[in-house]
Amino acid sequence: MLKGLGQLGDMAKLMKQAQEMQGKMADAQARLDDVLVEGEAGAGMVKVTMTAKSEVKAVSIDPSLFTPDDREVVEDLIVAALKDAQGKAAEAAQSEMGKVTEGLNLPEGMKLPF
């Protein structure tokens, strides 16, 4: 078709692949809103539900924790549950994004989006 323009053809192909990848990345980012993870602390007495984008959706606290003397403990457990949920959200996001970059042979440790 365009003989003699080999490198331009390769560049056009590369640009098309980049556009497809960009679309896939946008789709994966959108799906992260639907991925829910639950973090917990205190043997499940405090639970936090959040999206893979780290948006907190719910906090659940066992009623037995509500005594005036245990206020600091409850506050610490909420922080621990949030950290647990954030770690799980990061893992879920990485897994979801990994599906998009599968087969690209990216260098190890390279994270997308850049």
Phi and psi in radians as a Rosetta constraint file:
Dihedral C 1 N 2 CA 2 C 2 CIRCULARHARMONIC -2.009 0.35
Dihedral N 2 CA 2 C 2 N 3 CIRCULARHARMONIC 1.147 0.35
Dihedral C 2 N 3 CA 3 C 3 CIRCULARHARMONIC -1.093 0.35
Dihedral N 3 CA 3 C 3 N 4 CIRCULARHARMONIC 2.503 0.35
Dihedral C 3 N 4 CA 4 C 4 CIRCULARHARMONIC 1.539 0.35
Dihedral N 4 CA 4 C 4 N 5 CIRCULARHARMONIC -0.135 0.35
Dihedral C 4 N 5 CA 5 C 5 CIRCULARHARMONIC -1.970 0.35
Dihedral N 5 CA 5 C 5 N 6 CIRCULARHARMONIC 0.594 0.35
Dihedral C 5 N 6 CA 6 C 6 CIRCULARHARMONIC -0.855 0.35
Dihedral N 6 CA 6 C 6 N 7 CIRCULARHARMONIC -0.833 0.35
Dihedral C 6 N 7 CA 7 C 7 CIRCULARHARMONIC -1.206 0.35
Dihedral N 7 CA 7 C 7 N 8 CIRCULARHARMONIC -0.575 0.35
Dihedral C 7 N 8 CA 8 C 8 CIRCULARHARMONIC -1.160 0.35
Dihedral N 8 CA 8 C 8 N 9 CIRCULARHARMONIC -0.664 0.35
Dihedral C 8 N 9 CA 9 C 9 CIRCULARHARMONIC -1.118 0.35
Dihedral N 9 CA 9 C 9 N 10 CIRCULARHARMONIC -0.720 0.35
Dihedral C 9 N 10 CA 10 C 10 CIRCULARHARMONIC -1.112 0.35
Dihedral N 10 CA 10 C 10 N 11 CIRCULARHARMONIC -0.688 0.35
Dihedral C 10 N 11 CA 11 C 11 CIRCULARHARMONIC -1.149 0.35
Dihedral N 11 CA 11 C 11 N 12 CIRCULARHARMONIC -0.712 0.35
Dihedral C 11 N 12 CA 12 C 12 CIRCULARHARMONIC -1.105 0.35
Dihedral N 12 CA 12 C 12 N 13 CIRCULARHARMONIC -0.713 0.35
Dihedral C 12 N 13 CA 13 C 13 CIRCULARHARMONIC -1.107 0.35
Dihedral N 13 CA 13 C 13 N 14 CIRCULARHARMONIC -0.744 0.35
Dihedral C 13 N 14 CA 14 C 14 CIRCULARHARMONIC -1.102 0.35
Dihedral N 14 CA 14 C 14 N 15 CIRCULARHARMONIC -0.737 0.35
Dihedral C 14 N 15 CA 15 C 15 CIRCULARHARMONIC -1.103 0.35
Dihedral N 15 CA 15 C 15 N 16 CIRCULARHARMONIC -0.696 0.35
Dihedral C 15 N 16 CA 16 C 16 CIRCULARHARMONIC -1.109 0.35
Dihedral N 16 CA 16 C 16 N 17 CIRCULARHARMONIC -0.753 0.35
Dihedral C 16 N 17 CA 17 C 17 CIRCULARHARMONIC -1.101 0.35
Dihedral N 17 CA 17 C 17 N 18 CIRCULARHARMONIC -0.684 0.35
Dihedral C 17 N 18 CA 18 C 18 CIRCULARHARMONIC -1.118 0.35
Dihedral N 18 CA 18 C 18 N 19 CIRCULARHARMONIC -0.703 0.35
Dihedral C 18 N 19 CA 19 C 19 CIRCULARHARMONIC -1.151 0.35
Dihedral N 19 CA 19 C 19 N 20 CIRCULARHARMONIC -0.711 0.35
Dihedral C 19 N 20 CA 20 C 20 CIRCULARHARMONIC -1.099 0.35
Dihedral N 20 CA 20 C 20 N 21 CIRCULARHARMONIC -0.735 0.35
Dihedral C 20 N 21 CA 21 C 21 CIRCULARHARMONIC -1.106 0.35
Dihedral N 21 CA 21 C 21 N 22 CIRCULARHARMONIC -0.711 0.35
Dihedral C 21 N 22 CA 22 C 22 CIRCULARHARMONIC -1.085 0.35
Dihedral N 22 CA 22 C 22 N 23 CIRCULARHARMONIC -0.715 0.35
Dihedral C 22 N 23 CA 23 C 23 CIRCULARHARMONIC -1.124 0.35
Dihedral N 23 CA 23 C 23 N 24 CIRCULARHARMONIC -0.729 0.35
Dihedral C 23 N 24 CA 24 C 24 CIRCULARHARMONIC -1.139 0.35
Dihedral N 24 CA 24 C 24 N 25 CIRCULARHARMONIC -0.680 0.35
Dihedral C 24 N 25 CA 25 C 25 CIRCULARHARMONIC -1.117 0.35
Dihedral N 25 CA 25 C 25 N 26 CIRCULARHARMONIC -0.738 0.35
Dihedral C 25 N 26 CA 26 C 26 CIRCULARHARMONIC -1.104 0.35
Dihedral N 26 CA 26 C 26 N 27 CIRCULARHARMONIC -0.719 0.35
Dihedral C 26 N 27 CA 27 C 27 CIRCULARHARMONIC -1.107 0.35
Dihedral N 27 CA 27 C 27 N 28 CIRCULARHARMONIC -0.754 0.35
Dihedral C 27 N 28 CA 28 C 28 CIRCULARHARMONIC -1.123 0.35
Dihedral N 28 CA 28 C 28 N 29 CIRCULARHARMONIC -0.732 0.35
Dihedral C 28 N 29 CA 29 C 29 CIRCULARHARMONIC -1.041 0.35
Dihedral N 29 CA 29 C 29 N 30 CIRCULARHARMONIC -0.726 0.35
Dihedral C 29 N 30 CA 30 C 30 CIRCULARHARMONIC -1.132 0.35
Dihedral N 30 CA 30 C 30 N 31 CIRCULARHARMONIC -0.649 0.35
Dihedral C 30 N 31 CA 31 C 31 CIRCULARHARMONIC -1.158 0.35
Dihedral N 31 CA 31 C 31 N 32 CIRCULARHARMONIC -0.437 0.35
Dihedral C 31 N 32 CA 32 C 32 CIRCULARHARMONIC -1.090 0.35
Dihedral N 32 CA 32 C 32 N 33 CIRCULARHARMONIC -0.418 0.35
Dihedral C 32 N 33 CA 33 C 33 CIRCULARHARMONIC -1.176 0.35
Dihedral N 33 CA 33 C 33 N 34 CIRCULARHARMONIC -0.427 0.35
Dihedral C 33 N 34 CA 34 C 34 CIRCULARHARMONIC -1.659 0.35
Dihedral N 34 CA 34 C 34 N 35 CIRCULARHARMONIC -0.219 0.35
Dihedral C 34 N 35 CA 35 C 35 CIRCULARHARMONIC -1.480 0.35
Dihedral N 35 CA 35 C 35 N 36 CIRCULARHARMONIC 2.041 0.35
Dihedral C 35 N 36 CA 36 C 36 CIRCULARHARMONIC -1.850 0.35
Dihedral N 36 CA 36 C 36 N 37 CIRCULARHARMONIC 2.422 0.35
Dihedral C 36 N 37 CA 37 C 37 CIRCULARHARMONIC -2.212 0.35
Dihedral N 37 CA 37 C 37 N 38 CIRCULARHARMONIC 2.732 0.35
Dihedral C 37 N 38 CA 38 C 38 CIRCULARHARMONIC -2.201 0.35
Dihedral N 38 CA 38 C 38 N 39 CIRCULARHARMONIC 2.176 0.35
Dihedral C 38 N 39 CA 39 C 39 CIRCULARHARMONIC -1.789 0.35
Dihedral N 39 CA 39 C 39 N 40 CIRCULARHARMONIC 2.642 0.35
Dihedral C 39 N 40 CA 40 C 40 CIRCULARHARMONIC -2.505 0.35
Dihedral N 40 CA 40 C 40 N 41 CIRCULARHARMONIC 2.796 0.35
Dihedral C 40 N 41 CA 41 C 41 CIRCULARHARMONIC -2.585 0.35
Dihedral N 41 CA 41 C 41 N 42 CIRCULARHARMONIC 2.828 0.35
Dihedral C 41 N 42 CA 42 C 42 CIRCULARHARMONIC 1.068 0.35
Dihedral N 42 CA 42 C 42 N 43 CIRCULARHARMONIC 0.788 0.35
Dihedral C 42 N 43 CA 43 C 43 CIRCULARHARMONIC 0.968 0.35
Dihedral N 43 CA 43 C 43 N 44 CIRCULARHARMONIC 0.671 0.35
Dihedral C 43 N 44 CA 44 C 44 CIRCULARHARMONIC 1.509 0.35
Dihedral N 44 CA 44 C 44 N 45 CIRCULARHARMONIC 0.098 0.35
Dihedral C 44 N 45 CA 45 C 45 CIRCULARHARMONIC -1.297 0.35
Dihedral N 45 CA 45 C 45 N 46 CIRCULARHARMONIC -0.435 0.35
Dihedral C 45 N 46 CA 46 C 46 CIRCULARHARMONIC -2.195 0.35
Dihedral N 46 CA 46 C 46 N 47 CIRCULARHARMONIC 2.215 0.35
Dihedral C 46 N 47 CA 47 C 47 CIRCULARHARMONIC -2.259 0.35
Dihedral N 47 CA 47 C 47 N 48 CIRCULARHARMONIC 2.507 0.35
Dihedral C 47 N 48 CA 48 C 48 CIRCULARHARMONIC -2.249 0.35
Dihedral N 48 CA 48 C 48 N 49 CIRCULARHARMONIC 2.271 0.35
Dihedral C 48 N 49 CA 49 C 49 CIRCULARHARMONIC -1.907 0.35
Dihedral N 49 CA 49 C 49 N 50 CIRCULARHARMONIC 2.299 0.35
Dihedral C 49 N 50 CA 50 C 50 CIRCULARHARMONIC -2.561 0.35
Dihedral N 50 CA 50 C 50 N 51 CIRCULARHARMONIC 2.872 0.35
Dihedral C 50 N 51 CA 51 C 51 CIRCULARHARMONIC -1.413 0.35
Dihedral N 51 CA 51 C 51 N 52 CIRCULARHARMONIC 2.951 0.35
Dihedral C 51 N 52 CA 52 C 52 CIRCULARHARMONIC -1.187 0.35
Dihedral N 52 CA 52 C 52 N 53 CIRCULARHARMONIC -0.169 0.35
Dihedral C 52 N 53 CA 53 C 53 CIRCULARHARMONIC -1.648 0.35
Dihedral N 53 CA 53 C 53 N 54 CIRCULARHARMONIC 0.215 0.35
Dihedral C 53 N 54 CA 54 C 54 CIRCULARHARMONIC 1.179 0.35
Dihedral N 54 CA 54 C 54 N 55 CIRCULARHARMONIC 0.485 0.35
Dihedral C 54 N 55 CA 55 C 55 CIRCULARHARMONIC -1.573 0.35
Dihedral N 55 CA 55 C 55 N 56 CIRCULARHARMONIC 2.022 0.35
Dihedral C 55 N 56 CA 56 C 56 CIRCULARHARMONIC -1.205 0.35
Dihedral N 56 CA 56 C 56 N 57 CIRCULARHARMONIC 2.225 0.35
Dihedral C 56 N 57 CA 57 C 57 CIRCULARHARMONIC -1.834 0.35
Dihedral N 57 CA 57 C 57 N 58 CIRCULARHARMONIC -0.585 0.35
Dihedral C 57 N 58 CA 58 C 58 CIRCULARHARMONIC -2.755 0.35
Dihedral N 58 CA 58 C 58 N 59 CIRCULARHARMONIC 2.635 0.35
Dihedral C 58 N 59 CA 59 C 59 CIRCULARHARMONIC -2.260 0.35
Dihedral N 59 CA 59 C 59 N 60 CIRCULARHARMONIC 2.290 0.35
Dihedral C 59 N 60 CA 60 C 60 CIRCULARHARMONIC -2.174 0.35
Dihedral N 60 CA 60 C 60 N 61 CIRCULARHARMONIC 2.227 0.35
Dihedral C 60 N 61 CA 61 C 61 CIRCULARHARMONIC -2.187 0.35
Dihedral N 61 CA 61 C 61 N 62 CIRCULARHARMONIC 2.220 0.35
Dihedral C 61 N 62 CA 62 C 62 CIRCULARHARMONIC -1.063 0.35
Dihedral N 62 CA 62 C 62 N 63 CIRCULARHARMONIC 2.279 0.35
Dihedral C 62 N 63 CA 63 C 63 CIRCULARHARMONIC -1.017 0.35
Dihedral N 63 CA 63 C 63 N 64 CIRCULARHARMONIC -0.435 0.35
Dihedral C 63 N 64 CA 64 C 64 CIRCULARHARMONIC -1.155 0.35
Dihedral N 64 CA 64 C 64 N 65 CIRCULARHARMONIC -0.252 0.35
Dihedral C 64 N 65 CA 65 C 65 CIRCULARHARMONIC -1.437 0.35
Dihedral N 65 CA 65 C 65 N 66 CIRCULARHARMONIC -0.140 0.35
Dihedral C 65 N 66 CA 66 C 66 CIRCULARHARMONIC -1.570 0.35
Dihedral N 66 CA 66 C 66 N 67 CIRCULARHARMONIC 1.306 0.35
Dihedral C 66 N 67 CA 67 C 67 CIRCULARHARMONIC -2.218 0.35
Dihedral N 67 CA 67 C 67 N 68 CIRCULARHARMONIC 2.549 0.35
Dihedral C 67 N 68 CA 68 C 68 CIRCULARHARMONIC -0.954 0.35
Dihedral N 68 CA 68 C 68 N 69 CIRCULARHARMONIC -0.617 0.35
Dihedral C 68 N 69 CA 69 C 69 CIRCULARHARMONIC -1.225 0.35
Dihedral N 69 CA 69 C 69 N 70 CIRCULARHARMONIC -0.380 0.35
Dihedral C 69 N 70 CA 70 C 70 CIRCULARHARMONIC -1.728 0.35
Dihedral N 70 CA 70 C 70 N 71 CIRCULARHARMONIC 0.200 0.35
Dihedral C 70 N 71 CA 71 C 71 CIRCULARHARMONIC -0.976 0.35
Dihedral N 71 CA 71 C 71 N 72 CIRCULARHARMONIC -0.835 0.35
Dihedral C 71 N 72 CA 72 C 72 CIRCULARHARMONIC -1.091 0.35
Dihedral N 72 CA 72 C 72 N 73 CIRCULARHARMONIC -0.686 0.35
Dihedral C 72 N 73 CA 73 C 73 CIRCULARHARMONIC -1.082 0.35
Dihedral N 73 CA 73 C 73 N 74 CIRCULARHARMONIC -0.790 0.35
Dihedral C 73 N 74 CA 74 C 74 CIRCULARHARMONIC -1.089 0.35
Dihedral N 74 CA 74 C 74 N 75 CIRCULARHARMONIC -0.763 0.35
Dihedral C 74 N 75 CA 75 C 75 CIRCULARHARMONIC -1.069 0.35
Dihedral N 75 CA 75 C 75 N 76 CIRCULARHARMONIC -0.743 0.35
Dihedral C 75 N 76 CA 76 C 76 CIRCULARHARMONIC -1.133 0.35
Dihedral N 76 CA 76 C 76 N 77 CIRCULARHARMONIC -0.679 0.35
Dihedral C 76 N 77 CA 77 C 77 CIRCULARHARMONIC -1.165 0.35
Dihedral N 77 CA 77 C 77 N 78 CIRCULARHARMONIC -0.626 0.35
Dihedral C 77 N 78 CA 78 C 78 CIRCULARHARMONIC -1.109 0.35
Dihedral N 78 CA 78 C 78 N 79 CIRCULARHARMONIC -0.781 0.35
Dihedral C 78 N 79 CA 79 C 79 CIRCULARHARMONIC -1.075 0.35
Dihedral N 79 CA 79 C 79 N 80 CIRCULARHARMONIC -0.760 0.35
Dihedral C 79 N 80 CA 80 C 80 CIRCULARHARMONIC -1.112 0.35
Dihedral N 80 CA 80 C 80 N 81 CIRCULARHARMONIC -0.722 0.35
Dihedral C 80 N 81 CA 81 C 81 CIRCULARHARMONIC -1.148 0.35
Dihedral N 81 CA 81 C 81 N 82 CIRCULARHARMONIC -0.683 0.35
Dihedral C 81 N 82 CA 82 C 82 CIRCULARHARMONIC -1.095 0.35
Dihedral N 82 CA 82 C 82 N 83 CIRCULARHARMONIC -0.771 0.35
Dihedral C 82 N 83 CA 83 C 83 CIRCULARHARMONIC -1.092 0.35
Dihedral N 83 CA 83 C 83 N 84 CIRCULARHARMONIC -0.711 0.35
Dihedral C 83 N 84 CA 84 C 84 CIRCULARHARMONIC -1.089 0.35
Dihedral N 84 CA 84 C 84 N 85 CIRCULARHARMONIC -0.786 0.35
Dihedral C 84 N 85 CA 85 C 85 CIRCULARHARMONIC -1.151 0.35
Dihedral N 85 CA 85 C 85 N 86 CIRCULARHARMONIC -0.684 0.35
Dihedral C 85 N 86 CA 86 C 86 CIRCULARHARMONIC -1.111 0.35
Dihedral N 86 CA 86 C 86 N 87 CIRCULARHARMONIC -0.700 0.35
Dihedral C 86 N 87 CA 87 C 87 CIRCULARHARMONIC -1.085 0.35
Dihedral N 87 CA 87 C 87 N 88 CIRCULARHARMONIC -0.750 0.35
Dihedral C 87 N 88 CA 88 C 88 CIRCULARHARMONIC -1.190 0.35
Dihedral N 88 CA 88 C 88 N 89 CIRCULARHARMONIC -0.630 0.35
Dihedral C 88 N 89 CA 89 C 89 CIRCULARHARMONIC -1.117 0.35
Dihedral N 89 CA 89 C 89 N 90 CIRCULARHARMONIC -0.729 0.35
Dihedral C 89 N 90 CA 90 C 90 CIRCULARHARMONIC -1.108 0.35
Dihedral N 90 CA 90 C 90 N 91 CIRCULARHARMONIC -0.717 0.35
Dihedral C 90 N 91 CA 91 C 91 CIRCULARHARMONIC -1.115 0.35
Dihedral N 91 CA 91 C 91 N 92 CIRCULARHARMONIC -0.757 0.35
Dihedral C 91 N 92 CA 92 C 92 CIRCULARHARMONIC -1.118 0.35
Dihedral N 92 CA 92 C 92 N 93 CIRCULARHARMONIC -0.715 0.35
Dihedral C 92 N 93 CA 93 C 93 CIRCULARHARMONIC -1.144 0.35
Dihedral N 93 CA 93 C 93 N 94 CIRCULARHARMONIC -0.750 0.35
Dihedral C 93 N 94 CA 94 C 94 CIRCULARHARMONIC -1.109 0.35
Dihedral N 94 CA 94 C 94 N 95 CIRCULARHARMONIC -0.705 0.35
Dihedral C 94 N 95 CA 95 C 95 CIRCULARHARMONIC -1.114 0.35
Dihedral N 95 CA 95 C 95 N 96 CIRCULARHARMONIC -0.762 0.35
Dihedral C 95 N 96 CA 96 C 96 CIRCULARHARMONIC -1.147 0.35
Dihedral N 96 CA 96 C 96 N 97 CIRCULARHARMONIC -0.741 0.35
Dihedral C 96 N 97 CA 97 C 97 CIRCULARHARMONIC -1.236 0.35
Dihedral N 97 CA 97 C 97 N 98 CIRCULARHARMONIC -0.534 0.35
Dihedral C 97 N 98 CA 98 C 98 CIRCULARHARMONIC -1.097 0.35
Dihedral N 98 CA 98 C 98 N 99 CIRCULARHARMONIC -0.542 0.35
Dihedral C 98 N 99 CA 99 C 99 CIRCULARHARMONIC -1.107 0.35
Dihedral N 99 CA 99 C 99 N 100 CIRCULARHARMONIC -0.593 0.35
Dihedral C 99 N 100 CA 100 C 100 CIRCULARHARMONIC -1.281 0.35
Dihedral N 100 CA 100 C 100 N 101 CIRCULARHARMONIC -0.713 0.35
Dihedral C 100 N 101 CA 101 C 101 CIRCULARHARMONIC -1.551 0.35
Dihedral N 101 CA 101 C 101 N 102 CIRCULARHARMONIC 0.017 0.35
Dihedral C 101 N 102 CA 102 C 102 CIRCULARHARMONIC -0.978 0.35
Dihedral N 102 CA 102 C 102 N 103 CIRCULARHARMONIC 2.292 0.35
Dihedral C 102 N 103 CA 103 C 103 CIRCULARHARMONIC 1.486 0.35
Dihedral N 103 CA 103 C 103 N 104 CIRCULARHARMONIC 0.050 0.35
Dihedral C 103 N 104 CA 104 C 104 CIRCULARHARMONIC -1.547 0.35
Dihedral N 104 CA 104 C 104 N 105 CIRCULARHARMONIC -0.173 0.35
Dihedral C 104 N 105 CA 105 C 105 CIRCULARHARMONIC 0.958 0.35
Dihedral N 105 CA 105 C 105 N 106 CIRCULARHARMONIC 0.810 0.35
Dihedral C 105 N 106 CA 106 C 106 CIRCULARHARMONIC -1.301 0.35
Dihedral N 106 CA 106 C 106 N 107 CIRCULARHARMONIC 2.639 0.35
Dihedral C 106 N 107 CA 107 C 107 CIRCULARHARMONIC -1.033 0.35
Dihedral N 107 CA 107 C 107 N 108 CIRCULARHARMONIC 2.533 0.35
Dihedral C 107 N 108 CA 108 C 108 CIRCULARHARMONIC -1.053 0.35
Dihedral N 108 CA 108 C 108 N 109 CIRCULARHARMONIC 2.386 0.35
Dihedral C 108 N 109 CA 109 C 109 CIRCULARHARMONIC 1.554 0.35
Dihedral N 109 CA 109 C 109 N 110 CIRCULARHARMONIC -0.146 0.35
Dihedral C 109 N 110 CA 110 C 110 CIRCULARHARMONIC -1.318 0.35
Dihedral N 110 CA 110 C 110 N 111 CIRCULARHARMONIC 2.217 0.35
Dihedral C 110 N 111 CA 111 C 111 CIRCULARHARMONIC -1.912 0.35
Dihedral N 111 CA 111 C 111 N 112 CIRCULARHARMONIC 2.457 0.35
Dihedral C 111 N 112 CA 112 C 112 CIRCULARHARMONIC -2.089 0.35
Dihedral N 112 CA 112 C 112 N 113 CIRCULARHARMONIC 2.636 0.35
Dihedral C 112 N 113 CA 113 C 113 CIRCULARHARMONIC -1.204 0.35
Dihedral N 113 CA 113 C 113 N 114 CIRCULARHARMONIC 2.746 0.35
